[in-house]
Amino acid sequence: MRTTLDLPDDLVKEAMKASCIDTKTQVIIIALQDLIRKSKLSELKKLKGKIDLDIDLDAIRGRQCRY
């Protein structure tokens, strides 16, 4: 999708330098992917402790109790 954006030049250059990416397009793509990933992780973190899967991780991982 072709889009015209008015972005701060210094911000884009800093992002390109920090990420070692040569093109503005690729920097924006990576930034958007990272934003989406962080948002999804944040949503998953909100579920911590709210779902009881009733599974034995030791059995799944093949561990034996040493006690």
C-alpha positions, -999 to +999 in steps of 0.1 A: +000+000+000+014+033-010+010+060+017+023+095+021+036+103+056+049+134+073+075+119+096+102+138+116+134+133+096+156+131+126+134+104+142+136+083+110+173+087+107+178+078+144+157+047+139+177+037+108+209+042+126+198+023+158+184-007+138+212-007+111+184-007+084+192+011+052+157+020+040+130+041+055+103+017+043+120-012+060+124+008+093+087+016+093+077-020+086+099-033+114+086-006+138+050-016+130+057-053+134+074-046+167+044-025+179+020-053+170+042-079+187+044-059+219+007-053+219+000-090+216+025-098+244+008-072+266-025-089+261-011-123+269+005-110+301-029-098+313-041-135+312-013-146+335-028-166+364-063-164+350-063-197+331-060-230+349-047-255+323-045-283+349-014-298+333+017-314+349+046-296+333+071-321+348+053-350+332+051-332+298+088-324+300+097-359+310+111-349+344+111-372+374+105-360+409+137-364+429+120-365+463 
